[in-house]
Amino acid sequence: MEAQSLPDAIARDRTLSRSQVQGEPRRPRLSNRTASILLLAALLLLWEYGTKFFEVPSFLIPPLSDVLRALWRGFYAGPLAKDGYWYHSFITLSEVLLGFFIGSTIGLVLGVAISQSDRLNALIQPYITAFQSIPKVAIAPIIIMWLGFGLGSKVAIVCLLTFFPVLVTSLAGLRAVDQDRIDLLRSLSATRWQIFQKARFPSALPYIFAGLDMAAAFSVVGAIVGEFVGADAGLGVLILQLDAQMDTGGSFSVLVVLSVMGILITTLLRRVQRRVLHWMPAEADAKTLST
């Protein structure tokens, strides 16, 4: 019995000596989510009372209370009200989701096709670099002129912004697979499709989701840029109308809606990533999410 308790006694002595060296016992730490909520609350309080204390003009930076009142007015209107937030949010969200899905799908399919052929990669790579370096904001007026002020032009702009991140990251991921795994599968007489299914595509998934994460943020930006250039409805149109009325609180409230929209899309995407990449270590998964 004494022999069995000796290791426990040694462990307790080491723990006690370590706590004495370090000082007081370690207190429980706040979780990341709790700390993030507390930081948000502090920033909101600073926003509300800082603008009043320093007497900042409301047309420059409105207090938080003005933004909240504008949010209440916007969402209190009916879902079909043209001056409410529900109608314009639905238009912008439709542009974002359609453009994100189409652009990401095309980027992934083209990335897979290019990665299977070195000759095709050498042929297309200069054109990819050339189109990627062109500012998409400069192309937006041309797309509006081609496709008009409707939904299609905004979806096309979002597609352009979401296409390249997925294409580039999928190409990098499909070419970053460990060569030893490829050689092992070839020694087992695996076909080209089996090598892609068992080695290349699973290894590229972290890269692909990193590209999708960037594309999700770009999709909201693309929709708003398209609506700024020319549109009949959407949150971008609403921002222009509120700016023309010098309603800075209303403009800030629309920015809050856009931020929430981006957070929801990114959160949904990251939940899908955790479900698909359940085999990845937690540290590697966190690093991929933060890229």
N, C-alpha and C positions, 0 to 999 in steps of 0.2 A: 504493500500500500504506500509506504514511504518512497519507494523507488518510482512508483507511478506519479506521485505528486511532485517529485523533484523538478521535472521539466516545466510544470506549471508555475512552480515557485520562481524558477529562473526567469521565465517569461514575464511574471508580474514584477520582479525586481527590475528587469530591463525597461518595462513600460513606465514604472515609477521614476527611475533615474532619468529617462528621456523627458518625462513631463517636468521634472525638477530643473533640468538643464534648459528646457525651452520656456520655463516660467509657468504661467497659469494653464490649466487644461484648455484644450481647444474648444471653442464654442461652436455650436452648429452653424453652418454657413447657409446663407440664403440661396435658394435655387435660382437658376438663370432666368426663369420666367418671372419669378417674384421680383428679382432685381430689375428686370426690364420694365415691369409694370410700375414699380416705384420711381424709376427714372422718368418714365412717361408722365406720371403724375406731377413730378417736380418741374418738368419742362412746361407742362400746361399751366401750372400755377405761376411760374416765372413769366410766361407769355401774358397771362391775364393781368397780373398786378404790376409787371414790369412796364408794360405800355402805359398804364395809368400813372405810375409813379414818376416816370420820365416824361410824361405828357407827350407821347408820340402821337402825331396826327393820325386819325383813323383811316384817312385815305392812303397813308403809307403802310402802316401795319395795324390792322384792326385788332381790338382785344378779342380774346377767345369767346366772350359772351356774344359778340356780334356774329361771329362765325357760327356759333351754335344756333342762334336765332335764324340765320339764313338757312342752315340745314333743316331746321324745323319747318320753315315756310316751304322749302323746296320739296320735302317729302310729305308734308301735309296735303299738298295738292294731289289730285287723283292720278292714277296710273296713266291715264290718257291725256292729261293736261299738258299742252304744249309748253307751258311756262314752268312745269314741275320737273323734278329731278328723276322721277321714275322713267318717264318716256325717253329722255335723253340718255340716261344710264343704260337702258335696254339697247338703244341704237349703238352706242359705243362698245358695249360688251359684246354685241353680235359681231361687230367689225373685228374686235380683238380675238375672239375665239375662232372665228372662221379663218382669219388671216394666219393666226398661230398654227392651227391644225394643218392648213394647206401648205404654208411655207415650210414648216418643220417636216412634214411628210416628204415633200419634194427634196429638201436638203438631205434627209436621211437616205432616201432611195438613191439619189445621185451619188452620195458619199459611198454607199455600199458598192455601186457599180464602178466607180472610179478606182476604189481600192483593190478591185479584183484584177486590174490590168495596169501594169507600169507604163505601157505605151499610151493608154488612154489618159492616165494621170499626167504624163508629160505633155500631152496634147492640150488638155483642158486647163491645167494649172495656171498658165499665163492669163487666160480669160477670166478665171475666178479672181485672181489678184487684181486685175484691171477693174472689174465690176465692183469688187469689194471696196476699192479705194474711192469710188465715186460717192460723194455725199448724197444720201437718199433724200435729204430735204430739197436738193436741187432738182431731183427727178420728180418730186411730188407734183409740181404744177403741170408738168408734161403729162403725167398719168391722169390728172384731173381733166385735162383738155381731151385726152383720148377716150376716157371712160365716163366722163360726166360727173355730176355732183352726187350721184347715188351711192349705194352700198358697195358696188363693185370696185370703184376707184380706191376707197379706203381699205378694202380687203387686199387689193394689189399692193398698196404701200406697206401694209403690215407684213405681207408675204415677203417682200424684199428685205425687210429688217430682220425677220426671223429665219430666213433661208440660210444666210451665210454663217451665223454662229453654229447651227446644227451641222451644216456641211463641213465646216473646218474641224470641229471637234470630233465628228464621226470619222473623218479621214485620219485624224491623229490617233484616235483610239483603235481603229481597225489595223493600223500599221504599227502600233506599239505592243502587240501581243508578243509574249515570250517565244523566241524561236525554238527553244527546247521543246515546248509543248507541240509546236507544229511538226518538228522532227519525230517526236514520239508517235503522233497520230499517223504520220506517213509511214513509219516503220510497222504500224499495225494495219497497213493497207487501207487507210481511211480515204474516202473520196473527197473531192474539193468541197462539196456541200457539207459533208460531215465535219471537215476541218473548220468551215465557217460557223456551223451550228454549235460545235462543242468548244471551240477555242477562240476564234476571232470575235464573234459577236458578243459572247459573255464578257470577254476582256474589255471590249469597247463600250460597254454599257455605262460605266462611270463617266467616261468622256461625253457620251451622248447626252446623259442627263445634265451634265454641266452646261452643255450647249443649249439644252431646252430651258434650263434655268435662266440663262442670259436672254434667250429668245422671248421668254414670258415677260420680262421687263421691257424689252424693246417693242413688244407688240402694243402695249399701252401707249408708248411714245409715238409709234407709227400712226395709230388711230387718231391721236390728237393733232399730230402734224397734218394729216390729211384733212381733218375737219377745219383746221386753221386756214388751209389753202382754199378750200371750197367745199361746202356741205350745206345741206338743208336742215339737219338736226344732229344732235350729239352733244356731249359734254364740252367739246372744243368750241362749238358754236355758242353754247351757253356762256362760256368764259368770255368770248368776244363781246357778247351782248352785255354782260355785267360790267366789263371793263369800259364799254362805251357809256354806261350809266354811272361810272365812278363808284360802283358798288364793290369796294374792295373786300368787304366781309363776305359777300356772295361769291366772289372769285376764289377766295381762300376756301370756302366751303366746298366748291367744286373740286379743288385740289385735294381736299380731304377724301372726297368720294373716290377720286382716281387712285389715291394711295391705298385705300381700303380694297379697291378692286384688284390692284396689283398684289397686295398681300394675300388675298384669298386665292388668286390663281397660283401664286408661288407656293403657298401652303399646300394646296391640293396636289400640285406637281411633286412636291417633296414627300408627301405621304405615299404617292405612287412609287417614288424612287425607293423609299424604305421597304415597301412591300416587294418590289422586284429585286432589289439588291439585298435581300435578307441574308445572303451568304457572305456579305462583306463584313470585315471587322468594324466595330463601332467607331474606332478612331479614323479609319480610312473613309468611312461613310460621312463622318463629320467634316473631314477635309474636303471631300467632294462637294458637299452641300455649301461650303463656304466659298467656293471658287466663283 
